[in-house]
Amino acid sequence: MAVIAAGPREPGPPLTIRPASPADYHRIEELALYFWDETVVDCFDRQFDVMACPAYLACDGERIVGAAPFAVEEAWGAVVLVMLNVLPGYQGRGGGRSLLDAVHQEARERGLARSLVVTTNDDLPALALYQRYGFRIVEILAGRVAKDHGGAFDGFAGIPVRDEIRLEYQLPARGE
């Protein structure tokens, strides 16, 4: 698993967001493998297959440059962001925030009250995005990622990846 941070950015207008169609899942798979080397994500004590999740896509014209597969967990009253990634050269154009907005709009329409996401202790760019958006850290599972992957490994900026950080966002009611 590798964490990628923003590098040189493509100038241009904000990315557009749209729901994924069945034909888009080959690209979602490519993005999951590019960022995480896997398509099955362990989080919240479950496994989620990004290939089986509904998703929103960030696009630059016709090119898919980001994805946000999610799972609806009605029993939890929540939507779980299974993956949220935008290619490094396209970061900084509002794609991450817009993907969160799209998933959260759908969650509100389904009557869900919160959004959940997991990241790792090294993923400072993700932690910054989520906290700027309004997510709060609700739990840290020390050593969980290292245990699940057979030991710690180097992540963003050489920080050893060890811990699972769980964040929660309370969704505003419709019209707020």
CYANA upper distance limits for C-alpha pairs under 8 A (distance plus 0.5 A):
  1 MET  CA     35 PHE  CA      7.36
  1 MET  CA     36 TRP  CA      4.91
  1 MET  CA     37 ASP  CA      5.98
  1 MET  CA     38 GLU  CA      8.27
  1 MET  CA    155 GLY  CA      8.43
  2 ALA  CA     35 PHE  CA      6.39
  2 ALA  CA     36 TRP  CA      6.26
  2 ALA  CA     37 ASP  CA      8.14
  2 ALA  CA    155 GLY  CA      6.57
  2 ALA  CA    156 PHE  CA      8.03
  3 VAL  CA     35 PHE  CA      6.92
  3 VAL  CA     36 TRP  CA      7.96
  3 VAL  CA    123 ASP  CA      7.13
  3 VAL  CA    155 GLY  CA      6.34
  3 VAL  CA    156 PHE  CA      5.92
  4 ILE  CA     35 PHE  CA      7.38
  4 ILE  CA     88 PRO  CA      7.34
  4 ILE  CA    156 PHE  CA      7.38
  5 ALA  CA     88 PRO  CA      6.65
  5 ALA  CA    125 PRO  CA      7.20
  5 ALA  CA    156 PHE  CA      7.87
  6 ALA  CA     87 LEU  CA      8.48
  6 ALA  CA     88 PRO  CA      4.95
  6 ALA  CA     89 GLY  CA      7.01
  6 ALA  CA     91 GLN  CA      6.52
  6 ALA  CA     92 GLY  CA      8.44
  7 GLY  CA     88 PRO  CA      6.16
  7 GLY  CA     89 GLY  CA      6.49
  8 PRO  CA     88 PRO  CA      7.98
  8 PRO  CA     89 GLY  CA      6.08
  9 ARG  CA     88 PRO  CA      7.61
  9 ARG  CA     89 GLY  CA      4.76
  9 ARG  CA     90 TYR  CA      6.16
  9 ARG  CA     91 GLN  CA      7.14
  9 ARG  CA     92 GLY  CA      7.87
 10 GLU  CA     89 GLY  CA      6.01
 10 GLU  CA     90 TYR  CA      6.25
 12 GLY  CA     93 ARG  CA      8.11
 13 PRO  CA     93 ARG  CA      7.49
 14 PRO  CA     93 ARG  CA      5.44
 14 PRO  CA     94 GLY  CA      6.33
 14 PRO  CA     95 GLY  CA      7.60
 15 LEU  CA     58 ALA  CA      6.42
 15 LEU  CA     59 CYS  CA      5.94
 15 LEU  CA     60 ASP  CA      5.87
 15 LEU  CA     61 GLY  CA      8.41
 15 LEU  CA     93 ARG  CA      6.71
 15 LEU  CA     94 GLY  CA      7.03
 15 LEU  CA     95 GLY  CA      6.02
 16 THR  CA     58 ALA  CA      6.13
 16 THR  CA     59 CYS  CA      5.65
 16 THR  CA     60 ASP  CA      7.07
 16 THR  CA     61 GLY  CA      8.10
 16 THR  CA     95 GLY  CA      7.96
 17 ILE  CA     56 TYR  CA      7.15
 17 ILE  CA     57 LEU  CA      5.97
 17 ILE  CA     58 ALA  CA      5.21
 17 ILE  CA     59 CYS  CA      6.72
 17 ILE  CA     95 GLY  CA      8.06
 17 ILE  CA     98 SER  CA      7.35
 17 ILE  CA     99 LEU  CA      7.12
 17 ILE  CA    102 ALA  CA      8.05
 18 ARG  CA     56 TYR  CA      6.06
 18 ARG  CA     57 LEU  CA      5.88
 18 ARG  CA     58 ALA  CA      7.34
 18 ARG  CA     59 CYS  CA      8.33
 19 PRO  CA     54 PRO  CA      8.48
 19 PRO  CA     55 ALA  CA      6.54
 19 PRO  CA     56 TYR  CA      4.82
 19 PRO  CA     57 LEU  CA      6.52
 20 ALA  CA     24 ASP  CA      6.34
 20 ALA  CA     25 TYR  CA      7.92
 20 ALA  CA     54 PRO  CA      7.57
 20 ALA  CA     55 ALA  CA      5.89
 20 ALA  CA     56 TYR  CA      5.86
 20 ALA  CA     57 LEU  CA      6.51
 21 SER  CA     25 TYR  CA      7.80
 24 ASP  CA     28 ILE  CA      7.06
 25 TYR  CA     29 GLU  CA      6.57
 25 TYR  CA     51 MET  CA      6.94
 26 HIS  CA     30 GLU  CA      6.83
 27 ARG  CA     31 LEU  CA      6.70
 27 ARG  CA     64 ILE  CA      7.77
 28 ILE  CA     32 ALA  CA      6.63
 28 ILE  CA     50 VAL  CA      8.12
 28 ILE  CA     51 MET  CA      7.86
 28 ILE  CA     67 ALA  CA      6.98
 29 GLU  CA     33 LEU  CA      6.64
 29 GLU  CA     39 THR  CA      6.97
 29 GLU  CA     50 VAL  CA      8.03
 29 GLU  CA     51 MET  CA      7.30
 30 GLU  CA     34 TYR  CA      6.49
 31 LEU  CA     35 PHE  CA      6.62
 31 LEU  CA     66 GLY  CA      7.82
 31 LEU  CA     67 ALA  CA      8.04
 31 LEU  CA     85 ASN  CA      8.20
 32 ALA  CA     36 TRP  CA      6.04
 32 ALA  CA     37 ASP  CA      7.01
 32 ALA  CA     38 GLU  CA      6.59
 32 ALA  CA     39 THR  CA      6.09
 32 ALA  CA     50 VAL  CA      8.28
 32 ALA  CA     83 MET  CA      8.30
 33 LEU  CA     37 ASP  CA      4.50
 33 LEU  CA     38 GLU  CA      5.65
 33 LEU  CA     39 THR  CA      6.99
 35 PHE  CA     85 ASN  CA      8.08
 39 THR  CA     49 ASP  CA      6.35
 39 THR  CA     50 VAL  CA      6.11
 39 THR  CA     51 MET  CA      7.43
 40 VAL  CA     47 GLN  CA      6.80
 40 VAL  CA     48 PHE  CA      5.99
 40 VAL  CA     49 ASP  CA      4.81
 40 VAL  CA     50 VAL  CA      6.72
 41 VAL  CA     47 GLN  CA      5.99
 41 VAL  CA     48 PHE  CA      5.66
 41 VAL  CA     49 ASP  CA      6.80
 41 VAL  CA     50 VAL  CA      7.90
 41 VAL  CA     82 VAL  CA      7.30
 41 VAL  CA     83 MET  CA      8.47
 42 ASP  CA     46 ARG  CA      6.18
 42 ASP  CA     47 GLN  CA      5.03
 42 ASP  CA     48 PHE  CA      6.98
 43 CYS  CA     47 GLN  CA      6.87
 43 CYS  CA     48 PHE  CA      8.11
 43 CYS  CA     82 VAL  CA      8.31
 43 CYS  CA    118 VAL  CA      6.85
 44 PHE  CA    118 VAL  CA      8.14
 44 PHE  CA    166 ARG  CA      8.47
 48 PHE  CA     52 ALA  CA      8.39
 48 PHE  CA     53 CYS  CA      8.26
 48 PHE  CA     71 ALA  CA      8.27
 48 PHE  CA     82 VAL  CA      7.29
 49 ASP  CA     53 CYS  CA      7.14
 50 VAL  CA     69 PRO  CA      6.33
 50 VAL  CA     70 PHE  CA      8.15
 50 VAL  CA     82 VAL  CA      7.41
 50 VAL  CA     83 MET  CA      7.99
 53 CYS  CA     69 PRO  CA      6.04
 53 CYS  CA     70 PHE  CA      6.16
 53 CYS  CA     71 ALA  CA      6.37
 54 PRO  CA     69 PRO  CA      6.11
 54 PRO  CA     70 PHE  CA      6.40
 54 PRO  CA     71 ALA  CA      7.48
 55 ALA  CA     67 ALA  CA      7.22
 55 ALA  CA     68 ALA  CA      5.79
 55 ALA  CA     69 PRO  CA      4.42
 55 ALA  CA     70 PHE  CA      6.43
 55 ALA  CA    103 VAL  CA      8.48
 56 TYR  CA     67 ALA  CA      6.30
 56 TYR  CA     68 ALA  CA      5.75
 56 TYR  CA     69 PRO  CA      6.96
 56 TYR  CA     99 LEU  CA      6.94
 56 TYR  CA    102 ALA  CA      7.58
 56 TYR  CA    103 VAL  CA      7.59
 57 LEU  CA     64 ILE  CA      7.03
 57 LEU  CA     65 VAL  CA      8.06
 57 LEU  CA     66 GLY  CA      6.15
 57 LEU  CA     67 ALA  CA      4.95
 57 LEU  CA     68 ALA  CA      6.87
 57 LEU  CA     99 LEU  CA      7.57
 58 ALA  CA     64 ILE  CA      6.42
 58 ALA  CA     65 VAL  CA      6.18
 58 ALA  CA     66 GLY  CA      5.16
 58 ALA  CA     67 ALA  CA      6.47
 58 ALA  CA     86 VAL  CA      7.86
 58 ALA  CA     95 GLY  CA      6.28
 58 ALA  CA     99 LEU  CA      7.33
 59 CYS  CA     63 ARG  CA      5.89
 59 CYS  CA     64 ILE  CA      4.94
 59 CYS  CA     65 VAL  CA      5.93
 59 CYS  CA     66 GLY  CA      7.34
 60 ASP  CA     64 ILE  CA      7.03
 60 ASP  CA     65 VAL  CA      7.19
 65 VAL  CA     86 VAL  CA      6.24
 65 VAL  CA     87 LEU  CA      6.05
 65 VAL  CA     90 TYR  CA      7.52
 66 GLY  CA     84 LEU  CA      7.99
 66 GLY  CA     85 ASN  CA      5.82
 66 GLY  CA     86 VAL  CA      4.44
 66 GLY  CA     87 LEU  CA      6.56
 66 GLY  CA     95 GLY  CA      7.83
 66 GLY  CA     96 GLY  CA      8.50
 67 ALA  CA     83 MET  CA      7.79
 67 ALA  CA     84 LEU  CA      6.36
 67 ALA  CA     85 ASN  CA      6.18
 67 ALA  CA     86 VAL  CA      7.14
 67 ALA  CA     99 LEU  CA      7.98
 68 ALA  CA     81 LEU  CA      7.30
 68 ALA  CA     82 VAL  CA      7.67
 68 ALA  CA     83 MET  CA      5.87
 68 ALA  CA     84 LEU  CA      4.99
 68 ALA  CA     85 ASN  CA      7.22
 68 ALA  CA     99 LEU  CA      6.83
 68 ALA  CA    100 LEU  CA      8.27
 68 ALA  CA    103 VAL  CA      8.25
 69 PRO  CA     81 LEU  CA      6.91
 69 PRO  CA     82 VAL  CA      6.11
 69 PRO  CA     83 MET  CA      6.11
 69 PRO  CA     84 LEU  CA      7.59
 70 PHE  CA     79 VAL  CA      7.19
 70 PHE  CA     80 VAL  CA      5.94
 70 PHE  CA     81 LEU  CA      5.01
 70 PHE  CA     82 VAL  CA      5.50
 70 PHE  CA     83 MET  CA      7.56
 70 PHE  CA    103 VAL  CA      8.04
 71 ALA  CA     79 VAL  CA      6.21
 71 ALA  CA     80 VAL  CA      5.59
 71 ALA  CA     81 LEU  CA      7.16
 71 ALA  CA     82 VAL  CA      7.32
 72 VAL  CA     78 ALA  CA      6.90
 72 VAL  CA     79 VAL  CA      5.12
 72 VAL  CA     80 VAL  CA      6.88
 72 VAL  CA    107 ALA  CA      8.19
 73 GLU  CA     77 GLY  CA      6.72
 73 GLU  CA     78 ALA  CA      5.82
 73 GLU  CA     79 VAL  CA      6.24
 73 GLU  CA     80 VAL  CA      7.54
 74 GLU  CA     78 ALA  CA      6.63
 74 GLU  CA     79 VAL  CA      8.30
 74 GLU  CA    112 LEU  CA      7.63
 77 GLY  CA    111 GLY  CA      8.41
 77 GLY  CA    112 LEU  CA      5.45
 77 GLY  CA    113 ALA  CA      6.25
 77 GLY  CA    114 ARG  CA      7.02
 78 ALA  CA    107 ALA  CA      7.95
 78 ALA  CA    112 LEU  CA      5.86
 78 ALA  CA    113 ALA  CA      6.58
 78 ALA  CA    114 ARG  CA      5.28
 78 ALA  CA    115 SER  CA      5.76
 78 ALA  CA    116 LEU  CA      7.24
 79 VAL  CA    103 VAL  CA      8.50
 79 VAL  CA    104 HIS  CA      8.36
 79 VAL  CA    107 ALA  CA      6.68
 79 VAL  CA    112 LEU  CA      7.57
 79 VAL  CA    114 ARG  CA      7.07
 79 VAL  CA    115 SER  CA      5.37
 79 VAL  CA    116 LEU  CA      6.74
 80 VAL  CA    115 SER  CA      6.37
 80 VAL  CA    116 LEU  CA      5.28
 80 VAL  CA    117 VAL  CA      6.37
 81 LEU  CA    115 SER  CA      7.75
 81 LEU  CA    116 LEU  CA      6.69
 81 LEU  CA    117 VAL  CA      5.65
 81 LEU  CA    118 VAL  CA      8.33
 82 VAL  CA    117 VAL  CA      7.43
 82 VAL  CA    118 VAL  CA      8.39
 84 LEU  CA     96 GLY  CA      7.60
 84 LEU  CA     99 LEU  CA      8.29
 85 ASN  CA     96 GLY  CA      7.58
 86 VAL  CA     90 TYR  CA      7.02
 86 VAL  CA     91 GLN  CA      6.54
 86 VAL  CA     95 GLY  CA      7.31
 86 VAL  CA     96 GLY  CA      7.13
 87 LEU  CA     91 GLN  CA      6.96
 90 TYR  CA     95 GLY  CA      8.36
 91 GLN  CA     95 GLY  CA      7.34
 91 GLN  CA     96 GLY  CA      8.11
 94 GLY  CA     98 SER  CA      6.44
 95 GLY  CA     99 LEU  CA      6.44
 96 GLY  CA    100 LEU  CA      6.81
 96 GLY  CA    129 LEU  CA      8.31
 97 ARG  CA    101 ASP  CA      6.69
 97 ARG  CA    129 LEU  CA      8.22
 97 ARG  CA    133 TYR  CA      7.86
 98 SER  CA    102 ALA  CA      6.70
 99 LEU  CA    103 VAL  CA      6.78
100 LEU  CA    104 HIS  CA      6.50
101 ASP  CA    105 GLN  CA      6.53
102 ALA  CA    106 GLU  CA      6.91
103 VAL  CA    107 ALA  CA      6.72
104 HIS  CA    108 ARG  CA      6.64
104 HIS  CA    115 SER  CA      7.77
104 HIS  CA    171 LEU  CA      7.54
105 GLN  CA    109 GLU  CA      6.80
106 GLU  CA    110 ARG  CA      6.84
107 ALA  CA    111 GLY  CA      6.90
107 ALA  CA    112 LEU  CA      5.77
107 ALA  CA    113 ALA  CA      8.14
107 ALA  CA    114 ARG  CA      8.46
107 ALA  CA    115 SER  CA      8.50
108 ARG  CA    112 LEU  CA      5.87
108 ARG  CA    113 ALA  CA      7.41
108 ARG  CA    171 LEU  CA      7.59
108 ARG  CA    172 PRO  CA      8.43
108 ARG  CA    173 ALA  CA      7.44
108 ARG  CA    174 ARG  CA      7.04
109 GLU  CA    174 ARG  CA      8.36
112 LEU  CA    171 LEU  CA      8.19
113 ALA  CA    170 GLN  CA      6.62
113 ALA  CA    171 LEU  CA      5.76
113 ALA  CA    172 PRO  CA      8.07
113 ALA  CA    173 ALA  CA      8.16
114 ARG  CA    168 GLU  CA      7.35
114 ARG  CA    169 TYR  CA      5.99
114 ARG  CA    170 GLN  CA      4.97
114 ARG  CA    171 LEU  CA      5.47
115 SER  CA    168 GLU  CA      6.15
115 SER  CA    169 TYR  CA      5.51
115 SER  CA    170 GLN  CA      7.00
115 SER  CA    171 LEU  CA      7.36
116 LEU  CA    166 ARG  CA      7.78
116 LEU  CA    167 LEU  CA      6.31
116 LEU  CA    168 GLU  CA      5.14
116 LEU  CA    169 TYR  CA      6.98
117 VAL  CA    166 ARG  CA      6.47
117 VAL  CA    167 LEU  CA      5.86
117 VAL  CA    168 GLU  CA      7.05
118 VAL  CA    164 GLU  CA      7.05
118 VAL  CA    165 ILE  CA      6.04
118 VAL  CA    166 ARG  CA      5.06
118 VAL  CA    167 LEU  CA      6.66
119 THR  CA    123 ASP  CA      7.18
119 THR  CA    126 ALA  CA      7.64
119 THR  CA    127 LEU  CA      7.84
119 THR  CA    164 GLU  CA      6.47
119 THR  CA    165 ILE  CA      5.77
119 THR  CA    166 ARG  CA      7.14
120 THR  CA    145 VAL  CA      8.02
120 THR  CA    161 VAL  CA      7.08
120 THR  CA    162 ARG  CA      7.75
120 THR  CA    163 ASP  CA      6.14
120 THR  CA    164 GLU  CA      5.36
120 THR  CA    165 ILE  CA      6.07
121 ASN  CA    161 VAL  CA      6.70
121 ASN  CA    162 ARG  CA      7.22
121 ASN  CA    163 ASP  CA      5.85
121 ASN  CA    164 GLU  CA      6.98
121 ASN  CA    165 ILE  CA      6.94
122 ASP  CA    155 GLY  CA      6.46
122 ASP  CA    156 PHE  CA      6.07
122 ASP  CA    157 ALA  CA      8.30
122 ASP  CA    159 ILE  CA      6.00
122 ASP  CA    160 PRO  CA      7.33
122 ASP  CA    161 VAL  CA      6.27
123 ASP  CA    127 LEU  CA      6.76
123 ASP  CA    155 GLY  CA      7.99
123 ASP  CA    156 PHE  CA      6.53
124 LEU  CA    128 ALA  CA      6.52
124 LEU  CA    156 PHE  CA      8.03
125 PRO  CA    129 LEU  CA      6.74
126 ALA  CA    130 TYR  CA      6.56
127 LEU  CA    131 GLN  CA      6.52
128 ALA  CA    132 ARG  CA      6.45
129 LEU  CA    133 TYR  CA      6.62
130 TYR  CA    134 GLY  CA      6.88
130 TYR  CA    135 PHE  CA      5.79
130 TYR  CA    136 ARG  CA      8.42
130 TYR  CA    167 LEU  CA      8.48
131 GLN  CA    135 PHE  CA      5.38
131 GLN  CA    136 ARG  CA      6.79
134 GLY  CA    169 TYR  CA      6.81
135 PHE  CA    167 LEU  CA      6.36
135 PHE  CA    168 GLU  CA      5.70
135 PHE  CA    169 TYR  CA      4.93
135 PHE  CA    170 GLN  CA      8.20
136 ARG  CA    167 LEU  CA      5.76
136 ARG  CA    168 GLU  CA      5.91
136 ARG  CA    169 TYR  CA      6.93
137 ILE  CA    165 ILE  CA      7.46
137 ILE  CA    166 ARG  CA      6.39
137 ILE  CA    167 LEU  CA      4.85
137 ILE  CA    168 GLU  CA      7.04
138 VAL  CA    165 ILE  CA      8.42
138 VAL  CA    166 ARG  CA      6.31
138 VAL  CA    167 LEU  CA      5.89
138 VAL  CA    168 GLU  CA      6.97
139 GLU  CA    165 ILE  CA      6.57
139 GLU  CA    166 ARG  CA      5.62
139 GLU  CA    167 LEU  CA      7.56
140 ILE  CA    163 ASP  CA      7.33
140 ILE  CA    164 GLU  CA      6.30
140 ILE  CA    165 ILE  CA      5.09
140 ILE  CA    166 ARG  CA      6.65
141 LEU  CA    163 ASP  CA      6.20
141 LEU  CA    164 GLU  CA      5.60
141 LEU  CA    165 ILE  CA      6.91
142 ALA  CA    162 ARG  CA      7.33
142 ALA  CA    163 ASP  CA      5.14
142 ALA  CA    164 GLU  CA      7.10
143 GLY  CA    147 LYS  CA      6.54
143 GLY  CA    162 ARG  CA      5.34
143 GLY  CA    163 ASP  CA      5.27
143 GLY  CA    164 GLU  CA      7.86
144 ARG  CA    148 ASP  CA      6.67
144 ARG  CA    162 ARG  CA      6.97
144 ARG  CA    163 ASP  CA      5.87
144 ARG  CA    164 GLU  CA      6.30
145 VAL  CA    149 HIS  CA      6.59
145 VAL  CA    151 GLY  CA      8.30
145 VAL  CA    152 ALA  CA      7.92
145 VAL  CA    161 VAL  CA      7.44
145 VAL  CA    162 ARG  CA      5.55
145 VAL  CA    163 ASP  CA      5.82
145 VAL  CA    164 GLU  CA      6.36
146 ALA  CA    150 GLY  CA      6.36
146 ALA  CA    151 GLY  CA      4.69
146 ALA  CA    152 ALA  CA      4.97
146 ALA  CA    153 PHE  CA      7.95
146 ALA  CA    161 VAL  CA      7.23
146 ALA  CA    162 ARG  CA      5.09
146 ALA  CA    163 ASP  CA      7.46
147 LYS  CA    151 GLY  CA      6.23
147 LYS  CA    152 ALA  CA      8.32
147 LYS  CA    162 ARG  CA      8.36
151 GLY  CA    162 ARG  CA      8.11
152 ALA  CA    160 PRO  CA      6.36
152 ALA  CA    161 VAL  CA      5.83
152 ALA  CA    162 ARG  CA      5.73
153 PHE  CA    160 PRO  CA      5.84
153 PHE  CA    161 VAL  CA      5.90
153 PHE  CA    162 ARG  CA      8.03
154 ASP  CA    158 GLY  CA      5.60
154 ASP  CA    159 ILE  CA      6.19
154 ASP  CA    160 PRO  CA      5.10
154 ASP  CA    161 VAL  CA      6.44
155 GLY  CA    159 ILE  CA      5.76
155 GLY  CA    160 PRO  CA      6.25
155 GLY  CA    161 VAL  CA      6.07
172 PRO  CA    176 GLU  CA      6.28
